[in-house]
Amino acid sequence: MLKSLNFSQLLSFDLYDLAKVTLQIYDHCPVNKGELMTFVEDVRESLVSYEQTFQRRVISCVMERKTLQASKRDEAYIAFYRFVEASCHRASKKHSILGTELLSVLQQHAWQTKSDGYQRQSTGLPALIKELKHDYYEMITRLGAADWFDELVIAQNEFDDLSDEKKIGAFKDISVRETRPLLESSLRSLYWITDRLYQSAPSEELGYVVHNLNNVVRKLTSKVERDVCVEIFSDMVS
């Protein structure tokens, strides 16, 4: 007999894993294809829709990381710019001259102003960094600003790496809130028909399916119980 499962306790990731593992189990079941095939395919189709909307969250995470990295890059630029600007006021004539000349280069680019848009910032800074590396790095080093500039370069490179990450396609007209119930319903139907078939005509093959599904449900239930205990303990401590 199949163990019962409270789908509402499953996180989105858990439901996704459950559906994937369920399909793997049934795909390795050699019998009852006629009776189960329609239900298995319903789960497969529901999973496709769920997966595409579910993975939109991955895109959101990438975009969130990219936004945070853009902020980190901006801060690195501001730190470098202000160091150069402060050098113009040094008592040392050498540092004052170097700072003034380098500052004029930064001001010519005028990369970051309040009116700059995201695209202007993202394309303007790489051009500035390239020019500084090629024509002014020795001056930056003599000024003592190499560490500040190197931090800016690293921040820009990390931003570029995030920009190059492969984006996952997603439906724009539906969300997980709509596709999750469909997946849950198809899984419930598949489990229900499997349990009825196994109880009415037990077989070794169906027993294999029921046994493996029960193992999956048991692991998920244990995970949910652990998460609840951790949450309760955290509330007690706080």
PATORMI-767649 format. One record per residue (C-alpha): x negated, y, z negated; residue number from 1; residue in three letters. Coordinates in steps of 0.001 Angstrom, whole numbers, plus 524288, in hexadecimal, padded with zeros to 5 digits. Each point is the difference from the previous one (the first is absolute). Layout:
X:Y:Z:NUM:ALA
...
***
This chain:
80000:80000:80000:1:MET
7FAF8:80D82:80386:2:LEU
7FCBE:80943:7F4F2:3:LYS
807BF:80C9C:7FFB2:4:SER
7F8FD:80CC8:802AB:5:LEU
803B4:80DEC:7FC54:6:ASN
7FC20:8078F:80C2F:7:PHE
8020E:80D0B:7F947:8:SER
7F441:7FD51:7F758:9:GLN
7F6E6:7FE8A:80B9B:10:LEU
7F791:80B39:8044E:11:LEU
7FF9A:802DF:80E87:12:SER
7F2DB:7F938:80132:13:PHE
80527:7F3F0:7F8CD:14:ASP
80BE7:7FEF2:808DA:15:LEU
7F74D:80140:80BF3:16:TYR
7F713:7F51B:7FB0D:17:ASP
80BAC:7F77C:7FC87:18:LEU
8059E:80102:80DBC:19:ALA
7F2D5:7FD4E:8065F:20:LYS
7FD65:7F3FF:7F79D:21:VAL
80DEF:7FB27:801D8:22:THR
7FE76:80031:80EBD:23:LEU
7F31C:7F8CF:7FEEE:24:GLN
80675:7F55C:7F7F5:25:ILE
80B53:7FE3B:80982:26:TYR
7F72D:800B8:80BF0:27:ASP
7F901:7F3F8:7FAA0:28:HIS
80CBD:7F8C0:7FD7A:29:CYS
801C2:7F5BD:80ACF:30:PRO
80E5A:7FCDF:7FD9D:31:VAL
80D4F:8067A:7FF6B:32:ASN
7FC1D:809BD:80A6B:33:LYS
80DC8:7FFE6:8055C:34:GLY
80691:80334:7F31A:35:GLU
7F5AE:80985:7FB21:36:LEU
7FB16:80656:80C73:37:MET
80A46:80ACA:8008B:38:THR
7FD90:803BC:7F1CD:39:PHE
7F139:7FF9E:80190:40:VAL
800AA:808BC:80BF3:41:GLU
808D4:80985:7F8BE:42:ASP
7F55E:80146:7F5B6:43:VAL
7F5B2:801AE:80A78:44:ARG
80790:80ACE:806DB:45:GLU
8031C:806DA:7F33F:46:SER
7F1B7:7FF55:7FC20:47:LEU
7FBD6:80692:80CA4:48:VAL
808A1:80BC7:7FD22:49:SER
7FC31:80031:7F1B5:50:TYR
7F194:7FEDD:8030C:51:GLU
8000E:80B98:8092B:52:GLN
8070B:808F1:7F676:53:THR
7F8B5:7FA48:7F467:54:PHE
7F2D8:802C0:80647:55:GLN
803BB:80E2C:8019D:56:ARG
7FC39:800F4:7F1BA:57:ARG
7F241:7FC1B:8040D:58:VAL
7FFF5:80B64:8098C:59:ILE
80498:808D9:7F51D:60:SER
7F4C7:7FB6A:7F78E:61:CYS
7F663:8028F:80AEF:62:VAL
805A3:80D83:80212:63:MET
7FF85:802AB:7F172:64:GLU
7F1B3:7FBF8:7FF74:65:ARG
7FD51:8083A:80BF0:66:LYS
8066F:80BCA:7F9BA:67:THR
7F7FA:7FE2F:7F3AE:68:LEU
7F396:7FE7A:80807:69:GLN
8033D:80C60:80794:70:ALA
80103:8070F:7F2F1:71:SER
7F2EA:7FA4D:7FBEB:72:LYS
7FA11:80495:80CDA:73:ARG
805AF:80DA3:7FE30:74:ASP
7FA4F:800DD:7F262:75:GLU
7F2AB:7FBD6:80527:76:ALA
80088:80AAB:80A49:77:TYR
80402:80A45:7F60E:78:ILE
7F4E0:7FBDB:7F6F7:79:ALA
7F618:800EB:80B10:80:PHE
80555:80CFA:804CD:81:TYR
7FFCC:80615:7F27A:82:ARG
7F22C:7FB57:7FD77:83:PHE
7FB8F:80670:80C8F:84:VAL
807BB:80C33:7FCC0:85:GLU
7FA28:800AC:7F251:86:ALA
7F25B:7FE9B:805B4:87:SER
801C3:80D02:806EF:88:CYS
7FF82:8067A:7F2AC:89:HIS
7F3C8:7F936:7FB30:90:ARG
7F4D8:80889:7FB09:91:ALA
7F6E7:7F7DF:80864:92:SER
7FEAC:806EF:80D11:93:LYS
7FDC5:7F331:8071C:94:LYS
80C6E:7F9CB:7FAC7:95:HIS
807B7:80C70:8024F:96:SER
7FBFE:800A5:80E4A:97:ILE
8026E:7F187:80257:98:LEU
80D43:800B1:7F947:99:GLY
8043E:80BF3:807AF:100:THR
7FC45:7F9E3:80D0E:101:GLU
80684:7F324:7FCF4:102:LEU
80C2D:8069E:7FADE:103:LEU
80183:8075C:80CD4:104:SER
8004A:7F2E3:80711:105:VAL
80AB7:7FAE2:7F70D:106:LEU
807E3:80C77:801A3:107:GLN
7FF1A:7FF26:80EC7:108:GLN
806D7:7F2ED:7FFA0:109:HIS
80A1E:804E8:7F64C:110:ALA
803E1:7F1BF:7FEB1:111:TRP
8084F:800EA:7F3FD:112:GLN
80947:80B34:7FDE0:113:THR
80DB6:80047:7FA6F:114:LYS
8057D:800AF:80DC7:115:SER
7F875:7F41F:804DE:116:ASP
8088D:7F462:80326:117:GLY
7FCA8:7F1B9:7FD5E:118:TYR
7FBAB:7FD31:80DFA:119:GLN
7F787:80C34:8009A:120:ARG
7F941:7FC38:7F374:121:GLN
7FE25:7F1E1:80422:122:SER
7F9D3:80391:80D11:123:THR
7F8C9:80C46:7FBCC:124:GLY
7F806:7FA7C:7F4DC:125:LEU
7F979:7F4EF:807B2:126:PRO
7FB6B:80A0E:80A03:127:ALA
7FA80:8087D:7F534:128:LEU
7F915:7F47A:7F990:129:ILE
7FA24:7FBFD:80CF7:130:LYS
7FAA6:80DB2:80255:131:GLU
7FA8A:80108:7F236:132:LEU
7F954:7F2CE:80124:133:LYS
7FA05:8031B:80D36:134:HIS
7FC01:80E34:7FE57:135:ASP
7FFE7:8038F:7F1A8:136:TYR
7FCB8:7F40E:7F7B8:137:TYR
7F214:804A5:7FD75:138:GLU
80581:80D04:7FB72:139:MET
809D0:7F8EE:7F756:140:ILE
7F4F1:7F81D:7FA03:141:THR
7F789:80C01:7FD85:142:ARG
80B84:80692:7F97B:143:LEU
80198:7F44B:7F6F5:144:GLY
80D98:7FD00:80519:145:ALA
7FD00:7F2B0:805F8:146:ALA
8070A:7F84E:7F548:147:ASP
80C1F:8087E:80167:148:TRP
7FFEE:7FE7D:80EBF:149:PHE
7FDA6:7F147:7FF40:150:ASP
80BD6:7FE92:7F71C:151:GLU
80806:80738:80A2C:152:LEU
7FB2A:7F708:80ACF:153:VAL
8033D:7F3E7:7F7F5:154:ILE
80DA0:80523:7FCE5:155:ALA
80280:802C1:80E67:156:GLN
7FB1F:7F27E:803F1:157:ASN
80904:7F98D:7F612:158:GLU
80B49:8081E:8052F:159:PHE
7FCCB:7FBB6:80DE7:160:ASP
7FF98:7F1B9:7FBBF:161:ASP
80DC3:8012B:7FAA6:162:LEU
8047D:806D6:80C5B:163:SER
7FB06:7F492:80805:164:ASP
80743:7F5AE:7F819:165:GLU
8096E:7F832:80838:166:LYS
80DDA:804B5:7FE21:167:LYS
80AD5:7F613:7FE52:168:ILE
80C14:8021D:80847:169:GLY
80CCD:80178:7F8E0:170:ALA
80E38:80238:802F7:171:PHE
803D2:80E1B:7FDD4:172:LYS
80E8F:7FDE5:7FF75:173:ASP
800CA:7F5FD:7F4FD:174:ILE
7F958:7FE2A:7F2EA:175:SER
7FCC5:7F537:7F654:176:VAL
80C5D:8039D:7F8B5:177:ARG
807AE:7FAFC:80BBF:178:GLU
7F790:7F47D:80447:179:THR
7FD98:7FA0C:7F288:180:ARG
80E3A:7FBEE:7FDA1:181:PRO
80025:7F933:80D40:182:LEU
7F3D2:7F845:7FCA1:183:LEU
8051D:7FC75:7F28B:184:GLU
80CEB:7FB75:805D0:185:SER
7F97E:7F77D:80A41:186:SER
7F726:7F9D8:7F5B3:187:LEU
80B7F:7FD42:7F718:188:ARG
80762:7F976:80B31:189:SER
7F444:7F7B7:803AA:190:LEU
7FDD8:7FBB6:7F1F9:191:TYR
80E74:7FD20:7FE35:192:TRP
8012D:7F73A:80C06:193:ILE
7F33D:7F92C:7FCA2:194:THR
804B7:7FCFD:7F241:195:ASP
80D22:7FB08:80500:196:ARG
7F996:7F737:80A1F:197:LEU
7F665:7FA94:7F619:198:TYR
80AA6:7FD1A:7F60B:199:GLN
808F3:7F9A7:809FE:200:SER
7F592:7F807:806F2:201:ALA
7F2F1:7FFFC:7F8E0:202:PRO
7F423:7FD3D:8087E:203:SER
7F15B:80018:7FE22:204:GLU
7FE43:80B31:8099D:205:GLU
80A53:808AD:7F9B8:206:LEU
7FA6E:7FC47:7F2C6:207:GLY
7F2FD:80576:804B3:208:TYR
806A0:80CD4:8038E:209:VAL
80761:800F3:7F314:210:VAL
7F3D2:7FC89:7F826:211:HIS
7F7B8:80A6F:8069A:212:ASN
80A97:80A53:7FF39:213:LEU
80198:7FD49:7F183:214:ASN
7F15E:801C9:7FE26:215:ASN
800B0:80D33:806C7:216:VAL
80BC8:80437:7F7EB:217:VAL
7F953:7FB76:7F387:218:ARG
7F3DB:80805:802FC:219:LYS
807FE:80C13:8035E:220:LEU
80837:7FE8A:7F3B8:221:THR
7F3BF:7FEC1:7F7A5:222:SER
7FA58:80C21:80652:223:LYS
80C6B:807C6:7FD67:224:VAL
8003A:7FB73:7F1D7:225:GLU
7F1C3:803F0:7FE2B:226:ARG
802AB:80D64:805CD:227:ASP
80BA8:801E5:7F6F9:228:VAL
7F801:7FBF1:7F41E:229:CYS
7F531:8096A:803A8:230:VAL
809ED:80AF8:8019D:231:GLU
80660:7FCF6:7F2E0:232:ILE
7F2C2:7FF48:7F938:233:PHE
7FBD6:80CE5:8060E:234:SER
80C68:80683:7FAFB:235:ASP
7FD80:7FA8A:7F25D:236:MET
7F202:80505:80000:237:VAL
803CD:80D7B:80501:238:SER
***
